[in-house]
Amino acid sequence: MGRALVIERSGGPEALELMQVPSRPVGGSEVRVAVEAAGVNPVDAQNRADPTWAGLVPPYVVGYEFAGRVEEVGELVDHLPVGEAVWGLLPVRGTRWGSYADEVVADARFVAARPSSLGVTEAAALPLAGSTALQLLDRLDPAPDEWILVHGAAGGVGHLFVQLAHARGARVAAPASSARHGLLHQLGVRVVVDRNEPGAIEAARDGAGADFAIVADLAGHGTLAASLDVIAEGGRAGSIVELSGDLDEAADRNVTLHGVLVRPGREVLTTLGELAEAGTVRPVLDEVLELEEAPRAHRRVETGSGQGKVVLTIGDG
């Protein structure tokens, strides 16, 4: 038996109920991980409110990313010894028993040794947002000195995306609230404008001195559609959220659109770990809370007002 935040009926943050649940058996290609910390993401709150997109039926437990230690391995697993410090990222569709729990039973393909340079809370903050940022950046493939306009640059995915883009030599511009300007400058963003001012997108273009080769939409709410006329002819744009608004201008300007849904796996975790060890990317922690404070954590991510990641500590985390 162990604790988990179980959702028996979808709804608001109060739907997260702390319960004792039986341990699940470990299959031949699976591992049992004692969870020490779990990252909180907007998609967790979305799944709590409406599980249909992720293919879930109650009861279920949300949460995709975690850090902890291996407690048990299946007979087919030979790369993760018991006691190993690990991190993991679960598939975003069909994961019914997520990481808001004392333990996770997962396919070993989605678990890897975690980088020694990260504390457990930092390690829990990185897998989902970091993998998403890395895969979006790979898709957009910026060349050195190309300008990227990033919406949501100070958020969970955005603050990692801008670090990775900066490390590749790209030049980043970002509209953001004034409270986040200092952080973004520290992360290497060249041009930061007040997103609440009229004409913020055009002001960002003026700061860059030309139309953007790339736009990355990590925020939604029509920001990609609103940015199409500042993308250079033949440019690229990518989104990790909904593609909404009038996108006809993308065809008129020969803009290539990329929609990215993160693909988990040991390979991307290994790459992230190497980048973390090299000091290329580091998660910023917005808030660290106890497991039972998950409703507060969901209210926080639903406001979109934080910067960086919210993490839940569990067990000995």
C-alpha positions in Angstrom: 0.0 0.0 0.0 1.1 3.6 -0.6 -0.3 7.1 -0.9 -1.6 8.6 -4.1 -3.7 11.6 -5.2 -6.6 9.8 -6.8 -9.2 11.4 -8.9 -12.5 9.5 -8.7 -14.5 12.3 -10.4 -12.9 14.9 -12.6 -13.3 18.5 -11.6 -11.5 21.3 -9.8 -8.4 21.1 -7.7 -10.4 19.6 -4.8 -10.8 16.5 -7.0 -7.3 15.5 -6.0 -7.9 13.1 -3.0 -5.0 11.7 -1.0 -5.7 8.0 -0.5 -4.1 4.7 0.3 -3.8 2.5 -2.8 -2.5 -1.0 -3.3 0.8 -1.5 -4.9 0.7 -2.6 -8.6 2.7 -5.7 -9.7 5.8 -5.2 -11.7 5.9 -6.8 -15.2 9.0 -8.2 -16.9 9.9 -5.0 -18.6 8.9 -2.7 -15.8 10.4 -1.0 -12.8 9.0 0.1 -9.5 10.2 3.5 -8.4 9.8 5.1 -5.0 8.9 8.6 -6.0 10.7 11.4 -4.1 9.4 14.3 -6.2 7.0 14.9 -9.0 6.8 17.8 -11.4 3.5 19.7 -11.8 2.5 20.8 -15.3 -0.5 22.6 -16.8 -1.4 19.3 -18.6 -1.9 17.7 -15.2 -4.5 20.2 -14.3 -6.2 19.8 -17.7 -6.3 16.0 -17.2 -7.7 16.5 -13.7 -10.5 18.7 -15.1 -11.2 16.6 -18.2 -9.5 13.2 -18.7 -10.9 12.5 -22.1 -8.0 14.0 -24.1 -5.5 11.7 -22.4 -7.8 8.6 -22.7 -8.3 8.2 -19.0 -11.2 6.9 -17.0 -11.7 7.3 -13.2 -10.2 6.5 -10.9 -6.8 7.7 -12.1 -3.7 9.6 -10.9 -2.2 12.5 -12.9 1.5 13.4 -13.2 4.0 12.4 -15.9 7.4 13.3 -14.5 9.2 12.1 -11.4 12.5 11.5 -9.6 13.2 8.8 -7.1 14.9 5.4 -6.6 14.4 2.0 -8.1 12.7 -0.4 -5.6 12.1 -3.4 -7.9 12.8 -4.4 -11.5 11.2 -6.9 -13.8 13.2 -9.9 -15.1 13.8 -8.3 -18.5 15.4 -5.1 -17.1 19.2 -5.1 -16.9 20.1 -1.4 -17.0 18.5 -0.1 -13.8 19.7 -1.8 -10.5 17.7 -1.7 -7.3 18.6 1.5 -5.4 19.6 3.5 -8.5 18.7 7.2 -8.4 16.5 7.7 -11.5 14.1 10.1 -13.2 11.3 9.3 -15.6 8.8 10.6 -18.1 5.5 8.7 -18.7 3.6 8.7 -22.0 1.2 11.7 -22.1 -1.7 9.6 -23.5 -3.0 6.5 -21.7 -1.1 6.9 -18.4 -3.7 6.1 -15.8 -1.5 5.8 -12.8 0.7 8.8 -12.8 3.5 10.3 -10.6 1.5 12.0 -7.9 2.1 9.0 -5.7 4.5 7.3 -3.4 5.5 4.9 -6.1 5.3 4.5 -9.9 5.4 1.3 -11.9 6.6 2.1 -15.4 8.0 0.6 -18.5 11.8 0.7 -18.1 12.0 2.5 -21.5 10.7 5.6 -19.8 13.1 5.6 -16.8 16.9 6.5 -16.8 19.6 7.2 -14.3 19.3 10.8 -13.2 22.2 13.3 -13.5 24.2 13.7 -10.3 24.4 17.5 -10.8 20.7 17.9 -10.1 19.0 17.7 -6.8 15.8 15.6 -6.6 13.4 18.5 -6.9 15.3 19.9 -9.9 15.4 16.4 -11.5 11.6 16.1 -11.1 11.1 19.5 -12.8 13.0 18.7 -16.0 11.8 15.6 -17.8 8.4 16.8 -19.3 9.2 20.4 -19.9 12.8 19.7 -20.9 11.9 17.0 -23.3 9.2 19.1 -24.9 11.6 22.1 -25.2 14.3 19.9 -26.7 12.0 18.2 -29.2 10.4 21.5 -30.3 13.9 23.1 -30.7 15.1 20.1 -32.8 12.0 20.4 -35.0 12.5 24.2 -35.5 16.3 23.6 -36.0 17.6 27.2 -35.5 20.9 28.2 -37.1 23.4 30.3 -35.2 22.3 34.0 -35.0 18.7 33.3 -36.3 16.1 35.2 -34.4 13.3 33.3 -32.5 10.3 34.9 -31.0 9.2 32.9 -28.0 5.7 33.2 -26.4 5.6 31.9 -22.8 9.3 32.2 -22.4 9.3 32.3 -18.6 7.0 29.3 -18.1 7.8 25.7 -17.4 8.7 24.8 -20.9 9.7 28.3 -22.1 12.5 29.0 -19.6 14.2 25.7 -20.7 13.6 26.3 -24.4 15.3 29.7 -24.3 18.3 28.2 -22.5 18.6 25.5 -25.1 18.1 28.0 -28.0 20.7 30.4 -26.5 23.2 27.5 -26.2 22.8 26.8 -29.9 23.6 30.3 -30.8 20.1 31.5 -31.7 19.0 35.0 -30.7 15.8 35.1 -28.6 13.1 37.7 -28.2 10.2 37.4 -25.9 7.1 39.3 -24.8 6.6 38.9 -21.1 5.2 40.6 -18.0 7.5 43.1 -16.4 8.1 40.8 -13.4 9.8 38.3 -15.6 12.1 40.5 -17.5 15.0 40.1 -15.1 14.8 36.3 -15.3 14.6 36.2 -19.1 17.7 38.5 -19.4 19.6 36.1 -17.0 18.6 33.2 -19.3 20.1 34.8 -22.4 17.1 36.4 -24.0 18.3 39.3 -26.1 15.1 41.3 -26.5 12.4 41.4 -23.9 9.2 43.6 -24.3 6.2 44.1 -22.1 3.5 41.8 -23.4 0.8 43.9 -21.9 1.7 46.9 -24.0 -0.1 47.5 -27.3 2.0 46.3 -30.2 4.2 44.1 -28.1 4.9 41.6 -30.9 5.8 44.4 -33.4 8.0 45.9 -30.6 9.9 42.6 -30.4 10.4 42.6 -34.1 11.7 46.2 -33.9 14.2 45.1 -31.2 15.4 42.2 -33.4 15.7 44.5 -36.4 14.0 42.2 -38.8 11.2 39.6 -39.2 11.7 36.5 -37.2 13.0 33.3 -38.8 11.2 31.3 -36.1 8.2 31.7 -33.7 7.7 29.3 -30.8 4.3 29.3 -29.2 4.4 27.9 -25.7 1.5 29.9 -24.4 -1.5 29.4 -26.7 -4.5 31.8 -26.7 -3.9 32.7 -30.3 -0.4 34.1 -29.9 0.9 32.1 -32.9 -1.8 33.4 -35.2 -1.1 36.9 -34.0 2.6 36.5 -34.8 2.3 35.3 -38.4 2.9 38.7 -40.0 6.3 39.1 -38.1 7.6 35.8 -39.4 10.0 36.0 -42.4 8.9 34.6 -45.7 9.6 30.8 -45.6 10.1 30.9 -41.9 9.2 28.2 -39.3 6.7 28.2 -36.4 6.0 25.6 -33.7 3.5 25.1 -31.0 3.1 22.8 -28.1 -0.5 24.0 -27.5 -3.6 24.3 -29.6 -3.3 25.7 -33.2 -6.0 28.3 -33.0 -7.0 31.5 -34.8 -6.7 32.5 -38.4 -3.6 30.7 -39.8 -4.1 31.5 -43.5 -1.2 33.9 -43.4 1.1 31.0 -42.7 0.3 29.6 -46.2 0.6 33.1 -47.8 4.1 33.5 -46.3 5.2 29.9 -46.9 5.6 29.3 -43.2 6.2 25.8 -42.0 4.0 24.9 -39.0 5.1 22.3 -36.4 2.8 20.9 -33.7 4.8 19.0 -31.1 3.5 16.5 -28.5 6.4 15.2 -26.4 7.7 11.7 -27.1 9.1 10.1 -23.9 12.0 7.7 -23.8 15.4 6.9 -22.3 17.2 8.6 -25.2 15.7 12.0 -24.6 16.3 11.7 -20.8 19.9 10.8 -21.5 20.3 13.8 -23.7 18.7 16.1 -21.1 21.0 14.6 -18.5 24.1 15.3 -20.5 22.9 18.9 -21.1 22.2 19.3 -17.3 25.7 17.9 -16.4 27.3 20.3 -18.9 25.4 23.3 -17.3 23.6 24.0 -20.6 20.1 23.8 -19.0 18.9 24.1 -15.5 15.3 24.2 -14.3 14.1 27.3 -12.3 11.8 26.2 -9.4 8.8 28.5 -8.9 7.5 26.7 -5.9 8.1 23.4 -4.0 5.2 21.9 -2.1 4.2 18.7 -0.3 2.2 16.0 -2.0 -1.0 17.0 0.0 -0.6 20.6 -1.3 -1.2 19.5 -4.9 -4.5 21.4 -5.1 -2.6 24.6 -4.4 0.0 23.6 -7.0 -2.7 23.1 -9.6 -4.2 26.5 -8.8 -0.8 28.0 -9.3 -0.1 26.5 -12.7 -3.7 27.3 -13.8 -3.1 31.0 -13.2 -0.1 31.0 -15.6 1.5 33.6 -13.2 4.5 31.7 -12.1 8.0 31.5 -13.6 9.7 28.1 -13.9 8.3 24.9 -12.5 6.2 23.8 -9.5 7.3 20.5 -7.9 5.7 18.2 -5.3 8.0 16.5 -2.8 7.0 12.9 -1.8 8.3 10.4 0.6 12.0 11.3 1.4 12.2 13.9 -1.3 
